[in-house]
Amino acid sequence: MKRLIALFQLVLVSAFASQAVAAPKAELQPQQWQPIQEISIQGDIPELRGMPMQPELPVVNTVVNQGYLETLSPASYWADLLIYSFFGMIALLAAFVVINGKSKLTNGFSGNKIDRWSGMDVFVHWVGGIACLFLIGTGLVIGAGRFLLEPNMGASHWIGVINTSVSLHDMMAFPFILGWAVMVLKWAPKQMPEACDLGWFKAAGGYLNFGSFKGKHPDAGFANAGEKLWFWCFAIFGLVMIGSGLVMMFPSLAETKDGANLALILHLVSAVVLGAFAVVHIFMATIMSEGGMECMVSGKCDENWAKQHHNLWLKQVRKS
């Protein structure tokens, strides 16, 4: 029996030995490499995850401009800047009205209406204006909401708020772009500098109700110097905001991480500037200037309003 077991063991050893001799020399084989997957994150450039099928790994430029990163941090700084530029301007103008009072028409309303804006002008203004208000509101939530809103609501509620804000922000971008393009191209010829603009600034537009400024109504053409300042601010920073916003909506437009970071910086700066100026623009049209709001509701203005705020333009209208 012992001899039979020994013989069986010998047969097994011989079999394995013969297979080892017959097998080709073993070579090291690479592991199965994972395919590359493109991961798209909203507001960022696409990220490549995984490994290529080829042995050669892609060369990735990992150098990122530290200046951009330092400018963007901390995020709370930009949140504060957005909040103060918008709500701080509201508080400042409210205090101004309390101290100075409104700018009323010296001779009251005449009842005579003069055509000032066409129906298309009024329509385009409200298309861009309403979109702008949505962009400001949702932009404040996106930029500052996690510091002001998130701590005071549950995680599920915050996720719903931020997702809705991002969707609305992206959706309202397109009517804003349409309104911006038409208004800039159509109105730019009427917003060029004139000799009377410097005098308008010296008299503070005639809006101050005290001291030597009281009762002054400086000359102005179709647009006064303050309106021109707002227009060109809207034109320039609006263009920067549109360009940078498109880069963030479509990350493939940014070839590098630095490009995406620069777009975000430009977008934030433009938002701070346009947010503050938008408050001034709305304030002047609805509260400060008596009779001003009617211009962008009916497209017409009162004759006394035109005489007090745009006398040079009124003279041209009467001549024609």
KATAQUI-V21009 format. One record per residue. N is the residue number from 1. RES is the residue in one small letter. PSI is psi as a letter, one per 20 degrees, with the letter a starting at -180 (999 if undefined). BURIAL is b if it has 24 or more other C-alpha atoms within 12 Angstrom, else e. D_FIRST is the distance of its C-alpha to the first C-alpha in Angstrom with 1 decimal. Layout:
# KATAQUI-V21009
n = [N N]
res = [RES RES]
psi = [PSI PSI]
burial = [BURIAL BURIAL]
d_first = [D_FIRST D_FIRST]
This chain:
# KATAQUI-V21009
n = [1 2 3 4 5 6 7 8 9 10 11 12 13 14 15 16 17 18 19 20 21 22 23 24 25 26 27 28 29 30 31 32 33 34 35 36 37 38 39 40 41 42 43 44 45 46 47 48 49 50 51 52 53 54 55 56 57 58 59 60 61 62 63 64 65 66 67 68 69 70 71 72 73 74 75 76 77 78 79 80 81 82 83 84 85 86 87 88 89 90 91 92 93 94 95 96 97 98 99 100 101 102 103 104 105 106 107 108 109 110 111 112 113 114 115 116 117 118 119 120 121 122 123 124 125 126 127 128 129 130 131 132 133 134 135 136 137 138 139 140 141 142 143 144 145 146 147 148 149 150 151 152 153 154 155 156 157 158 159 160 161 162 163 164 165 166 167 168 169 170 171 172 173 174 175 176 177 178 179 180 181 182 183 184 185 186 187 188 189 190 191 192 193 194 195 196 197 198 199 200 201 202 203 204 205 206 207 208 209 210 211 212 213 214 215 216 217 218 219 220 221 222 223 224 225 226 227 228 229 230 231 232 233 234 235 236 237 238 239 240 241 242 243 244 245 246 247 248 249 250 251 252 253 254 255 256 257 258 259 260 261 262 263 264 265 266 267 268 269 270 271 272 273 274 275 276 277 278 279 280 281 282 283 284 285 286 287 288 289 290 291 292 293 294 295 296 297 298 299 300 301 302 303 304 305 306 307 308 309 310 311 312 313 314 315 316 317 318 319 320]
res = [m k r l i a l f q l v l v s a f a s q a v a a p k a e l q p q q w q p i q e i s i q g d i p e l r g m p m q p e l p v v n t v v n q g y l e t l s p a s y w a d l l i y s f f g m i a l l a a f v v i n g k s k l t n g f s g n k i d r w s g m d v f v h w v g g i a c l f l i g t g l v i g a g r f l l e p n m g a s h w i g v i n t s v s l h d m m a f p f i l g w a v m v l k w a p k q m p e a c d l g w f k a a g g y l n f g s f k g k h p d a g f a n a g e k l w f w c f a i f g l v m i g s g l v m m f p s l a e t k d g a n l a l i l h l v s a v v l g a f a v v h i f m a t i m s e g g m e c m v s g k c d e n w a k q h h n l w l k q v r k s]
psi = [g h h g g g g g g h g g g h g h g h h h h h q r p p q p p q r o q q q p p o o p p p j r q q p p q a q r h q h p q q o p o i p p o h g g g h h i q q h h g h g g g g g h h f h h h g g g h g h g g g g h r r o r p g j a p h i p q p p g q r h h g g g h g h g h g g h g g g g g g h h h g g h i h i h h g g i j r r g h g g g g g h g g g g g h g g g i h g h g g g g g g g g g h h i g h j j q q r h i g g h g h h j k i j i p k q b i h p j p n q q q b g p r h g h h g g g h g g g g h h g g g g g h h h h h h n h i h o h r h h g g g g g g g h g g g h g g g h g g h h g g g g g h h h g g o p i h h h g j g i i r q q h h g h h h h l h h h h g h g h h 999]
burial = [e e e e e e e e e e e e e e e e e e e e e e e e e e e e e e e e e e e e e e e e e e b b b b e e e e e e e e e e e e e e e e e e e e e e e e e b e e e e e b b e b b b e b b b e b b e e b e e e e e e e e b b b b b e e e e e e e b b b b e e e b b e b b b b b b b b b b b b b b b b b b b b b b b e e e e e e e e e e e e e e e b e e b b e b b b e b b b b b b b b b b e b b e e b b e e b e e e e b b e e b b e b b b b b b b e e e e e e b b b b b b b b b b b b b b b b b b b b e b b b b b b b b b b b b b e b e e b e e b b b b b b b b b b b b b b b b b b b b b b b b b b b b e e b b b b b b e b b b b e b b b b b b b b b b b b b b b b e e e e e e]
d_first = [0.0 3.8 5.3 5.0 6.4 8.7 9.8 10.7 12.6 14.4 15.5 17.0 18.8 20.2 21.5 23.3 24.7 26.1 27.8 29.3 30.7 32.1 33.7 37.4 38.5 38.8 42.4 43.9 45.3 48.2 47.8 49.3 53.0 55.0 58.1 61.5 63.3 67.0 67.9 71.6 73.2 76.7 79.2 76.9 75.7 72.5 69.3 66.3 62.9 59.5 58.4 59.3 56.9 57.9 56.6 60.2 61.4 65.1 67.5 69.0 72.3 71.7 75.1 77.3 81.0 81.2 84.9 84.1 81.5 83.9 86.7 84.5 83.4 83.9 84.0 86.2 88.9 89.2 89.1 92.0 93.9 93.6 94.6 97.6 98.9 99.1 99.9 101.7 104.0 104.7 105.6 107.8 109.7 110.2 111.7 114.0 115.3 116.1 118.0 119.6 119.8 119.4 121.3 123.7 126.1 129.5 131.5 129.0 127.8 130.3 128.8 128.9 125.5 124.6 121.7 119.2 115.8 114.9 112.7 109.9 110.3 110.0 106.9 105.0 105.9 104.4 101.3 100.6 101.9 99.9 96.7 97.6 97.8 94.4 93.0 94.5 93.3 89.7 89.7 90.6 87.7 85.3 86.6 87.4 86.0 82.8 85.0 87.6 86.0 82.3 82.5 84.7 82.6 79.0 76.4 76.4 80.2 80.3 77.9 80.1 83.2 81.9 80.3 83.6 85.6 83.6 83.9 87.6 88.1 86.4 88.3 91.7 91.3 92.3 95.7 96.4 95.9 98.1 100.8 100.6 100.9 103.9 105.8 105.4 106.4 109.2 110.7 110.4 113.8 115.5 113.7 115.0 116.8 120.6 123.4 123.7 120.1 120.8 123.7 121.5 119.1 122.1 123.3 119.8 120.3 123.1 120.6 121.7 124.3 125.7 127.7 129.0 126.2 127.5 129.1 128.1 126.8 125.7 126.0 123.0 122.3 119.9 117.2 118.1 116.4 114.0 112.8 112.3 110.2 108.0 107.8 106.7 104.2 102.8 102.8 101.1 98.6 98.0 96.9 94.6 93.1 92.6 90.9 88.6 87.9 86.8 84.4 82.8 82.7 81.2 78.9 78.3 81.9 80.9 79.0 78.0 77.5 80.7 82.5 81.3 82.3 85.7 86.3 85.6 88.0 90.7 90.2 90.5 93.7 95.2 94.4 96.1 99.2 99.6 98.8 101.7 104.1 103.2 104.3 107.6 108.2 107.6 109.7 112.6 112.7 112.2 113.8 115.8 117.9 120.0 119.9 117.0 114.4 116.6 116.2 112.5 112.9 115.9 116.2 119.8 121.4 124.6 127.5 128.1 124.5 124.6 127.9 126.5 123.1 123.5 127.2 126.9 124.8 127.2 130.1 128.2 127.5 131.2 132.3 130.1]
